[in-house]
Structures are given as C-alpha cells and as structure tokens.
Amino acid sequence: MKDQRSVAQQQVENDIANKIYNPMNDVLFKFIFGKDERKNITIDLLNAILNRTGKQAIKDIQFKNSEIVPYYEDDKLTRLDIFCITEDETKIDVEVQLINKKDMERRSLFYWSQMYLMGLNKGDDYITLNPAITINILGHKIFPNEPLHSMYSIYNIETGRRLNEDLELHFLEIPKFQKKPIGEMTRMERWLAYFSNKLNTEEMEELAMSDATIKKAVNDTDIFMMDFEERLKYINRQMAIMDYNTDMRVSREEGREEGREEGRTAGRAEMANNIALAMLKKNEPIEKIAEYTGLTTERIQELAKKI
C-alpha cells in the first residue's frame, strides 16, 4: 500500500510539473472560484452555465459563509463548496463532485432547500423568499439518457407550465463532454473543456488564449501551485480521490469474479442435475448416480419425483 501511495504521489507531482491540473479538485476549485479577488471568474462561469446575457447577466456576487447553520440542534449541518448571492438576491450554490456517492439528486435538493429558507424569519411573508439555484459539476455520469447539462425545476406534468423560477437544479456531467475545435466552442463549451481534463497542454494553452477569463483561471492556478500549503492540500486531495477510485475498481472486480464463480457453480449444479435425471430414466441405482454426479441422496430423490 505504501509503495502504491508513493507511485500515486509521484504521478500527481509529475502532472503538476507538466502543468496538468485537475480543476475539479475541490481545494483548487475553491481557490479559483471562491475568492473575492477572483469573483469575475466565478461570474463568467455562472453566466455561461445559466445562459445569462445582456440585461439578464449576473453583474456582481457576494460570497457568503459556506456553512449553513441548521434550524434545529439535531439537524444536519450543510457545508457548501461555493455559496454566493447575486445583486438581485438570488442564492447560488456551486458544488464539484468527483466521487459518485449515488445521492446527488437528493443532496442537491437538500442544499437548495437550506438556501431557499435562509433569511426567512418567523412572521415573514413568503414573498420575501428569493430564488435559489444549485449547480453541480460532476466528474461522473448520473443520468445515462440525459444531455451533458440538465436543468430541473417544478413543472405541471400535463401542461409543462413552470410553477415559478424559484427552484433550479443544474447538473453538468463532465465525462459526457466531447472535444471539438476550440474556435468552434461556445462560452459554455469552453468552460466544459476547461473542467474536462481531456485537453493536452497545447490545447489548454489554445483554450486560454481564446478566452481571457479562462486564461486568468489558468494563470492563477500556477500561483496556487507555488503556495506550499495549498499545493500539499491539493496533492493530498488528489491522492484521496485516486485511493477511493482504486478501492471501488477492486471491489467491482471482486464482485464480478464472485459473480462468475457463482455462475460456474450454478452451471456445474445444473449439469449434475441433468445427468442424474438421465440416469434415473435408465433406472440406475441411486448410489451409483450419487457417486457419478456428486449429488446427495436426498437431492437425487427430489429429482426422481419429477420423472
């Protein structure tokens, strides 16, 4: 295990030396997208994902404490990756998730509900509630038949009418991103390319040259990596992700092998049953059938009842 971790650490170090970074590493993500001095990067990302342009575009945000205090002592503490409020009081939570814990849909709803109720005090009118949006940037697939970017809200099932704009749940399944010439990419696709880890060094440089905001994010990543403490947290997080993925792969392989062994066992049992049935039809003695097939006397007698 120690040797494996050393190899994993060396791999991460080599990637850093070659400026191959994982922007979905939550330590790096929060550094780039969760700081006041770089909020213009975050605003550009939000406008791209939410397709806000012109008068509808987000102009300013305020980052808030990402820990939402529960209403009751025994309630679950909510800790968001990035939590901000726009100039029109819309609350936005941005989450990055590389590990598939099979709970993202409900977790996203839970985070949304916590944000939506924030600031509503006893006696307040419900009209004071402001829209809340959760954006989930995922390093895995959860909706096999849906497009890369899916937005969920509340609609009338029969008419398709949307109840209101207070709820938006966005899911971006980054593995579904397909490369294309950078010059042909939309603003949204450029950000998807940035997160995808599918670009080589030259393509990443071209992407940065094509978009000033992404170039800023790339340059500030270099600054991040020069900070020893931040770099160490990034490496530890990458290794934790790699360890988890390795454990999951081993578990799946062991599960498949167990399944194959069960299949082989079932096949042998079925063959023994068929041979026993054939011998019973020829009135062979039960002792001989048991010796030949390995079946118990009781099992052979059960089979005999079928004839």
N, C-alpha and C positions, 0 to 999 in steps of 0.2 A: 504494500500500500504506500509506504514511504517513497519507494522508487517511482511509483506511478504519479504521486503528487509532485515529485521533483521534475518529472518529464512534463507534466501539465504546466507547472510554473515556468519552465523554460520555454514552452510553446507560447505562453502569454507574453513573456519577456521579448521573445523574438518578434511577435506580432507588433508590440509597442515600438521596438527598434525600427521596424519597417513601416511604421505609421498605419498599421492595420488595427483600427479600434472598433470596439463594439458600442455604438451609440445607445443601444438599448440596455447596457449595463446601468442599473438604476443609480449607482453612485455618480457616474459620468453624466447621465441624463439630468439629474437634479442640478448638477453644477452648470450645465449649459442652459437648461430651460427653466430653472427655478430661482434665478438671481435677478435682483432689481437692475443691476448694471447690464444685464443681457435680455431685458424683457422684450426688446424689439424682435429678438429671435423668436421668442415664445409667441408674440402677437402674430408674426408672419406664419408660424406653424398653425396656430388656431384658425386664422383666416383661410388658410389653404384647406384644412380639414373640414371646416364648416361652410366652405364656399361663400365666404363673406367678401363682397367687393363694393366699391363705391360708398354710398351713404350707409350701407349695411355693415361695412367693415368695422372690426374692432379697432379702436384708436388707442386705447390705453387699458392697462390692467393693474391691479394691486395684488401682490402676493399676500396670502394670509397664512396663519399658523395651520400647518397640515394636520394637526391633531384636533379632532372634533370631540369635545367633552360630551360624554353620554348624558342623557336626561336623568337616568336613574343609576344608582350606585352599581347595580349588578349588570348594567348594560355593557355591551361590547364597545371598547374604545376604537374609534375609527382613525386610522392614520393614512392620509392620502399621500401620493407621490408629489403631486403639484396641485395646489389649490389657489385659485385666483378669482377675482371679481372684476368684471368689466365696468366701463364707465356708465353703462345703463343698468348696473346692479345684477347682471346675470352671473350666476356662480358656475365656475367651470373646474372640474377635477380631471387631471390627465394622469393616467396610470400606464406604466410599462410592465409587462408581464412576460418573462421568458419561459417560465415553468408552468406547464399545464396542470393545474390542480383540479380541473373538472368542475369549477364552481364560478366561473367568471360571469355568467349571466346573472346569477343571484347576487353575487358580490357587487356587481355594478349597480343593481337596483338598490341594494342596501346603502352604498355610498351616496347614490342620488338622493335617497330619502333623507339621509342625515343632512345633506347640504340644503335640500329644499326647505326643511323645517328650521334651519338655523336662523336665528333672529326673530322668530315668531314667539312672542311672549303671551302670557295668559291675558285674555281680553282683547288681543289684537284682532283686527278684521282680516279675513283671509285674503282680501285684495292686496294686502301688503306683501304676500308671498311673491317672490321673483323666480323666473325660470332657472332651472339648474341643468347642467349638461355634464355627462361623464364621457370621457374619451379614453378608450382602451387600445393601446398599441401593443399588439400581441406577437410574440415570437413563435406562435404555433397556430394551427387551424382549429376552429371550433364549430364552424358552420360549413360542412362539406359542399353544399349546393348553393351557397350564397356568394356574391361578389366579394372582392377584397375589402371594400369599405361598405359596411352595413350600418344603417341608422334605424333605430327602433323608437317608436313613440306610442301614443294611445290613439287608436282609430276605431271607428264604428266598423264592425266586421262585415256588415251587409252593404253599407254605402261607401265605405272608405273615407268618410269625413273624419278629419283630425279633431280631437276634443279641444286641445289648445297646444300652445308651443312651450308649455312649462316643463315637459319631460323630453329629453333627447339622450339616447344611449348610443354612442358610436363605437363600433368595433373595427379595427384595422388589422387584418390577418396578414402580416408582413410576408410570410412564406409564399403567399399567392402572387407576389409581385413578379412580373415578367419584364426582363430588361428590354429596352428599346433605345434607339439613338437618342442621346441626351438632348440634342437640338429639337427633337420632336416631343419632348416631355412637357406636360402641363406643370403648373406650380405644385399641385398635389403630387404628381408623379415624381418630381424632383425630390420632394421630402421622403417619399416612399423609397426611392433609390438610396437616399442617404441612410435610412434605417435598415435597409435590406441586407447589408453585408455581401451583396452579390457583385459589387464593382471592384475591379482591380485598382492598383494605385494610380495608374494613368487615367482611368475612367473617373476615379474620385476627384482627381485634380481638374479634369474637364468639367465635372459637375460643379465644383466650387467656383470655377471661372465663369460658369453660366448663370450663377445666382449669388448675388452679393451677400445675402443673409446666410445662406449655407456656407459660403466662404468664411464668414465670421464665426460660425459654429465650428468649422474645421480648425481654424486658427486658434480659437480659444481652447479646443481640445489639446493642442500642443502645449498651451500654457498650463492646463490642468495636469498633464503628464509630467511637467517639470517640478510640480509640488510633490515632495517625497511622501507626505502623509496621504494625500489624495491618490497618488499612484498606487500606494500599498493597499488602500481600501479597494481600489479598482481591481487589482490583481487578486486579492482575496475573494472578492465577489465573483470574478470570472472562474476561479478555481472551484468555488462552491457550486456554481452552475454546472461546470463540467463534471464534478463528482456526482451531482444529482442525475444528470443525463446518463452517466455511465451506470449508476445503480439501476436506473429504470431500464436501460438496454439489457443488462444482465438478467433482471427479473423477467423481462419479456422472453428472453432466450430460454431461461429455465422453464418458464411456463409452456413455451412451445415444445420443449423437449419432453416435459411431463405429458403434454397432450399427445405427442407422437407415441410415447411409451404406452399410454392408456389405449391408444388406437391399436398398437401392435398386440397388446394383451387381449383386447376385445376380439381382434381378428383370430388369434390363436384359440380363444374360447369358442368362437363360432365354428371354426374348423373342427374342433374336437366334438362339438355337439352334432355336426353333420355326419362325421364318421360314426359316432355312436348310434345315430338314427339308422344309418345304412346297415350297420352290423345287427342291430335289433331286428330289422326287417328280414335278416337272414337267420334269425333265431340263434345268434351266437350267445354263449353264456355271458352273464353279467360280469363275472370275474375276469373273463378274457377281454371284454370291452374296457373294463376299468384299467387293466394292465396296459392295454394298447393305447388308450386315449389319455390316461391320467385323471379321468373324471372319477368323482366319488360314486359309491354305490347308490346313495340317495339321489344324486343328480341323474344317473342313468335310469333309475326307476321313474323319476319325473318325466324323462323323455319317452319312456316306454308307454306312458299314459296317452301320449299324443298319437300313437300308432293304432 
